[in-house]
């Protein structure tokens, strides 16, 4: 399983750091980083595929967490407005209509 032929411009200036969230071309970037990692940094991983899975999860988390945070903040705002309505009797939701 050697797809090193697909790596282009493998220069030192193209080095992508290990924990950086990859938003584009994750397979190219993670393969490039894997080839340049020293042996002591490769030790926690069994092979490239395990390293690629970690990079993929970093990518998903970097996109998913901000979206979930926005949804969570919206739900919390609605809950706070509802609590104000329950205790004060003032319908704050009517201000939005």
Secondary structure, DSSP 8 states (H G I E B T S, - for coil): ---GGG-----GGG---TTS---S-HHHHHHHHHHHS-HHHHTT-SSHHHHHHHHHHHHHHHHHHHHHHHHHHHHHHHHHHHHHHHHH---GGGGG-
